[in-house]
Amino acid sequence: MITLNASTEGAIGLENEELPPVTVVISTRNRGDSIVPTIESIIKCDYPAFEIRVIDQSENDQTEIAVGPFMANPAFHYLRTPTIGASLGRNLGINSTQYEYIAITDDDCVVPSNWLREMMAAFKVNSQIGLVFGNVDAGEHDPTAGHIPTYFRNVPYMACSMRHKNEVRGIFACAGLKRSVWEKVYGIDEMLGPGSPLKCFEDGDFTIKTLCAGYFVYEIPTFKIIHNGFRDWKQGRALAHRNWYGIGAGLAKHLKCGQWSILRVIGYEWGNIAIRDMLNNIFIKHRLSGVTPVIAFGGGFFAGLFTPVDRNTANYLSKDGSGVPTMESVRF
């Protein structure tokens, strides 16, 4: 357990309350030493007690070598696994700890020193909160050469049911969840997300499952990270296709499960965002642009309709026929 002299600066009403330990989970694959600044920034957090669990799915030894200097720290846990998929990696990391509070970020992000305090402050707002998202700000980059995916909210927002889903669209680059909620909703769907067959939307899908289970989803701008995942314009188009394909697939699953409230989300994502933006580009800006989200969403939705799903867990069936996330005992 990492124990530091914690400062209360930046915390919200937590000065006199006991702060429970937190597990930070990072799933990585073939990113080499890009994860080092991420780990260094987390270690500098002014939270009293936390641990870091890195799940490395790389095809080479570069990441293992890069994190070598952290191995002597008893609060740093490293697992090298031949598995593929960010969702599967995160499930492995969450399954390996008994701590109730889980923080999630990516291997190309850095966090501020008050990151974990702000996450815990968010959970303290209401006991029904099962999932917290924060802002994802872009690191330094050349905006003429490409972009960095971000997520930004000006003021806090509490989603209490599926009626509010369209207002919360946070991403796992900056997230916190309760392990008990993760167990109740049968984990993160391993068929969704980077490296998975259905490509993306694991965070949006987990949001939907959390709301359907009766828990709240809270987004707060003071809980934030810096994202350094730069994409040039070609990579950006590929990322947009992946994202919208995953959104279509993820929403199709809940429709197959008979969750009719998902129709509101389908209409918002495909109609109000994808199709509206495409029509705006064609008829207002007079340029053929924005077609990728519409086509990719349709392709993902079609793929989702023909992918087997376990209605009991609301997860797609994985290649081994199981709809339950990987739950085998893991030793770090």
C-alpha positions in Angstrom: 0.0 0.0 0.0 1.3 3.4 -1.0 1.1 5.7 2.1 1.8 9.4 1.6 1.5 12.5 3.7 -1.8 13.6 2.2 -2.8 17.2 1.8 -6.4 18.2 2.0 -6.0 21.0 -0.6 -8.5 20.4 -3.4 -10.6 17.9 -1.5 -14.4 18.5 -1.1 -15.6 18.0 2.4 -13.3 15.0 3.1 -10.9 16.5 5.6 -12.3 14.8 8.7 -13.5 11.6 7.2 -11.7 8.3 6.9 -10.6 7.7 3.3 -10.8 4.0 2.2 -8.0 2.5 0.1 -8.3 2.7 -3.7 -7.0 0.4 -6.4 -5.9 2.1 -9.7 -6.2 -0.2 -12.7 -4.4 0.3 -16.0 -4.7 -2.0 -18.9 -1.9 -1.7 -21.5 -0.8 -3.3 -24.8 2.2 -2.6 -27.0 2.7 1.0 -25.7 6.2 0.5 -24.5 7.4 3.0 -21.9 4.5 5.5 -22.5 3.0 4.1 -19.3 5.9 5.4 -17.2 4.6 9.0 -16.9 1.2 7.7 -16.0 2.5 5.6 -13.1 4.8 8.4 -12.0 1.9 10.9 -11.8 -0.3 8.4 -9.9 2.4 7.8 -7.3 2.5 11.5 -6.7 -1.2 11.6 -5.7 -1.8 13.1 -2.3 -4.2 10.3 -1.2 -3.4 8.4 2.0 -3.6 4.8 0.7 -3.8 3.3 -2.7 -2.2 0.6 -5.0 -1.6 0.4 -8.7 -2.3 -2.7 -10.8 -1.0 -2.8 -14.3 -2.2 -5.5 -16.7 0.2 -5.9 -19.6 -1.1 -7.6 -22.7 1.9 -6.6 -24.9 3.4 -8.8 -27.5 6.9 -7.7 -26.5 8.9 -7.0 -23.3 9.2 -3.2 -23.7 6.5 -2.3 -21.1 7.7 -4.9 -18.6 11.3 -3.5 -18.9 10.0 0.1 -18.6 8.1 -0.6 -15.4 10.9 -2.6 -13.8 12.0 0.2 -11.5 8.5 0.2 -9.9 8.5 -3.5 -9.1 10.2 -3.0 -5.7 7.3 -1.0 -4.4 4.9 -3.3 -2.6 1.9 -1.2 -3.8 2.8 -1.7 -7.4 1.4 -4.9 -8.9 2.2 -6.1 -12.5 0.6 -8.9 -14.5 1.8 -10.0 -17.9 -1.0 -11.9 -19.7 -1.4 -13.3 -23.2 -5.0 -12.0 -23.3 -6.2 -9.3 -25.7 -8.7 -6.5 -24.9 -8.8 -3.5 -22.7 -12.0 -4.6 -21.1 -10.7 -8.1 -20.3 -7.5 -6.5 -18.8 -9.6 -4.2 -16.6 -11.7 -7.0 -15.4 -8.6 -8.9 -14.5 -7.3 -6.0 -12.5 -10.5 -5.3 -10.7 -11.0 -9.0 -9.9 -7.6 -9.2 -8.4 -8.3 -6.7 -5.6 -10.7 -6.7 -2.7 -10.9 -2.9 -2.4 -14.3 -1.4 -3.0 -13.1 1.7 -4.8 -11.5 1.4 -8.2 -9.9 4.1 -10.3 -9.4 3.6 -14.0 -7.1 5.5 -16.4 -5.2 4.7 -19.6 -1.5 4.2 -20.3 -1.2 7.5 -22.2 -2.6 9.8 -19.5 -1.2 11.7 -16.5 -3.2 12.6 -13.4 -3.0 15.6 -11.1 -2.0 15.1 -7.4 -5.6 15.4 -6.2 -7.1 12.9 -8.7 -8.0 10.2 -6.2 -9.3 12.7 -3.6 -11.6 14.2 -6.2 -12.9 10.8 -7.2 -13.6 9.9 -3.6 -15.3 13.3 -3.0 -17.6 12.5 -5.9 -18.6 9.1 -4.4 -19.4 10.8 -1.1 -22.1 13.0 -2.7 -24.6 10.1 -2.7 -24.4 6.5 -1.5 -26.3 5.3 -4.7 -23.4 6.5 -7.0 -21.8 3.4 -8.5 -19.8 5.0 -11.3 -18.0 8.4 -11.6 -16.5 10.0 -14.7 -14.2 13.0 -15.0 -12.9 15.4 -17.6 -10.3 14.3 -20.1 -8.2 17.2 -21.2 -5.8 17.2 -24.2 -2.1 17.4 -23.6 0.2 19.6 -25.7 0.0 18.9 -29.4 -0.1 20.5 -32.8 -3.9 20.9 -33.7 -3.1 21.4 -37.4 -1.6 17.9 -37.6 -4.3 16.0 -35.7 -6.2 15.8 -32.4 -6.4 14.2 -29.0 -9.7 12.6 -27.9 -11.2 14.5 -24.9 -14.3 14.7 -22.8 -15.3 17.9 -21.1 -18.1 18.9 -18.7 -18.5 22.4 -17.1 -20.6 21.5 -14.1 -21.4 18.3 -12.2 -24.3 16.1 -13.4 -26.0 13.2 -11.7 -27.7 10.5 -13.9 -30.2 8.6 -11.7 -31.9 6.5 -14.4 -31.9 5.6 -18.1 -33.9 8.8 -18.7 -30.6 10.7 -18.0 -28.3 8.4 -20.0 -27.9 10.8 -22.9 -26.5 13.4 -20.6 -23.6 11.2 -19.4 -21.0 10.1 -22.0 -17.9 9.8 -19.9 -15.0 7.5 -20.8 -12.8 5.1 -18.9 -9.7 7.3 -19.4 -10.9 9.0 -16.2 -13.3 6.9 -14.2 -14.0 5.5 -10.8 -16.3 2.6 -9.9 -17.4 0.5 -6.9 -16.3 -3.1 -7.1 -19.6 -4.2 -5.6 -21.4 -2.6 -8.6 -19.0 -4.2 -11.0 -19.9 -7.6 -9.5 -23.6 -6.9 -9.6 -23.6 -6.0 -13.3 -21.2 -8.9 -14.2 -18.2 -6.8 -15.0 -17.2 -4.9 -18.1 -18.4 -6.6 -21.3 -15.2 -8.1 -22.8 -16.6 -8.2 -26.3 -16.7 -4.4 -26.3 -13.7 -2.0 -26.1 -10.3 -1.6 -27.7 -8.9 -4.9 -28.9 -12.2 -6.7 -28.7 -14.3 -8.0 -31.6 -16.9 -5.2 -31.3 -14.2 -2.5 -31.0 -15.5 0.1 -28.5 -18.3 1.5 -26.2 -17.3 -0.6 -23.1 -17.6 2.5 -20.9 -20.9 3.6 -22.4 -22.2 0.0 -22.0 -21.1 -0.1 -18.4 -22.9 3.2 -17.8 -26.1 1.7 -19.1 -25.7 -1.5 -17.0 -25.0 0.6 -13.9 -28.1 2.8 -14.4 -30.3 -0.3 -15.2 -29.1 -1.9 -11.9 -30.5 1.1 -10.0 -27.2 3.0 -9.3 -26.4 6.6 -10.2 -23.7 7.8 -12.6 -22.0 11.0 -11.6 -19.8 13.3 -13.7 -17.7 16.0 -12.1 -15.2 18.3 -13.8 -12.8 18.6 -10.8 -12.0 14.9 -11.3 -9.8 15.1 -14.4 -6.7 13.9 -16.2 -4.5 14.9 -19.1 -4.6 12.7 -22.2 -1.6 12.5 -24.5 -3.0 10.1 -27.0 -2.3 12.1 -30.2 -3.8 10.9 -33.5 -3.1 12.3 -36.9 -6.1 12.9 -39.1 -5.9 9.5 -40.7 -5.7 7.8 -37.3 -8.5 10.1 -36.1 -10.8 8.8 -38.9 -10.0 5.2 -38.0 -10.7 6.0 -34.3 -14.1 7.6 -35.2 -15.1 4.5 -37.2 -14.1 2.2 -34.3 -16.0 4.3 -31.8 -19.2 4.6 -33.7 -19.1 0.9 -34.6 -18.8 0.1 -30.9 -21.7 2.4 -30.0 -23.9 0.7 -32.5 -22.9 -2.8 -31.3 -23.3 -1.8 -27.6 -26.8 -0.4 -28.1 -28.0 -3.3 -30.2 -27.2 -5.6 -27.3 -29.5 -3.9 -24.9 -32.3 -3.8 -27.5 -31.8 -7.6 -27.9 -32.1 -7.9 -24.1 -35.5 -6.2 -24.2 -34.3 -2.9 -22.6 -36.7 -0.7 -24.5 -35.5 2.5 -22.8 -32.4 2.1 -25.0 -34.5 3.4 -27.9 -34.1 6.9 -26.5 -30.3 6.4 -26.6 -30.3 4.9 -30.1 -32.3 7.9 -31.4 -29.9 10.3 -29.7 -26.6 8.8 -30.7 -27.5 7.9 -34.3 -30.2 10.4 -35.1 -29.4 13.5 -33.0 -25.6 13.3 -33.3 -24.4 11.1 -36.3 -27.2 11.8 -38.9 -27.7 15.4 -37.8 -24.0 16.2 -38.1 -23.9 14.6 -41.5 -26.9 16.5 -42.8 -25.6 19.7 -41.4 -22.3 19.2 -43.3 -24.0 18.4 -46.5 -26.8 21.0 -46.6 -25.4 23.8 -44.5 -21.6 23.6 -45.0 -22.0 22.1 -48.5 -19.4 19.4 -48.0 -19.6 15.6 -47.9 -18.4 15.0 -44.4 -19.6 13.1 -41.3 -20.6 10.0 -43.2 -18.3 7.7 -41.2 -20.3 7.8 -37.9 -23.5 7.0 -39.7 -22.1 4.0 -41.6 -20.0 2.7 -38.7 -22.9 2.9 -36.3 -25.1 0.9 -38.7 -22.3 -1.7 -39.2 -21.8 -2.1 -35.5 -25.6 -2.3 -34.8 -26.0 -5.0 -37.5 -23.0 -6.9 -36.0 -24.5 -6.6 -32.6 -27.8 -8.0 -33.7 -26.1 -11.2 -34.9 -23.8 -11.6 -32.0 -25.1 -14.0 -29.2 -25.9 -12.3 -25.9 -26.4 -13.7 -22.4 -29.6 -12.0 -21.2 -28.9 -12.9 -17.6 -25.7 -10.9 -17.5 -26.4 -8.4 -20.3 -23.0 -9.2 -21.8 -22.2 -10.5 -25.2 -21.1 -14.1 -25.3 -17.3 -14.3 -25.7 -15.5 -16.7 -28.0 -15.5 -19.5 -25.4 -19.3 -19.2 -25.1 -19.3 -17.5 -21.8 -21.1 -14.2 -21.1 -19.4 -13.8 -17.7 -16.2 -11.8 -17.5 -12.9 -13.5 -16.7 -13.1 -14.4 -13.0 -10.2 -16.8 -12.5 -8.0 -16.2 -9.6 -5.1 -13.9 -10.5 -1.9 -13.6 -8.6 0.2 -10.4 -9.1 
